[in-house]
Amino acid sequence: MRVQLFITCMIDSLFPQIGEAVFDVLSLAGVEIHFPTDQTCCGQPTYNAGYRDHAQILAKRTIEILTLSDDPVVLPSGSCAVMIRKEFLELFREDPPWQQRAQALSSRTYELSEFLVDILGHTEFQASFDGRIAYHPSCHLLRGLGVKTQPLDLLNQLKGADVISLSPDCCGFGGVFAIDHAEISSEMMNRKLDAIESSGADVVVGADVSCLMQIEGGLRRRGSSIRCAHIAQIIAMKEPGLR
């Protein structure tokens, strides 16, 4: 199978090592990867901030680029997958031609763990991890896409790993929410950090870089040795941490 990899802004700009891990995981799963080099932001930040006109410009560009091929689109991000799968339809609800194009793209867009488990049926990567993993179910992934068990299906195949799932409480990031409501965001994060530290985890694993960045930043400020990792880093047996 051939897929189009939509790598997301934050991974491209801040955490390219995660992008490399995603590429490795898809390759190990036997997938041929096409990376559209003209891809940019899907428009989620401006959409969440209420700038619909600007979001539409970015959304249209994303649709145009990802519909040059009929191959499935895979994203290592629950939040960006929600944007393309659901919010594009809302964004173009009064523009039927573009909404139709958005619907066609939505029907073949998948978050990484969802694609590996539900489409490929691939959970065994011969990977291992010596320690305890605390899985963080991010809001968009769990509530937006309904992806609940797929990341755990992948993590539970790791040899030597003790995997637990954290409660589905929000980490407090929420994009512009963390800026507009900083005090509330910090309190939500601290509750999440308390749960992580009491879990005995060696590493926190998730499928959304934004959440992991929020959590790891908080852990570092506390002087904790616990690090965060995208699920692709763990499967590809890369060094945990967003450094």
Helices and strands as residue ranges (DSSP letters): E 2-5, H 9-13, H 16-28, E 32-34, H 44-48, H 52-66, E 73-75, H 78-82, I 83-87, H 88-91, H 96-106, E 109-111, H 112-114, I 115-119, E 128-135, H 139-139, I 140-144, H 150-155, E 159-165, H 177-180, H 182-199, E 203-206, H 209-221, E 227-230, H 231-235
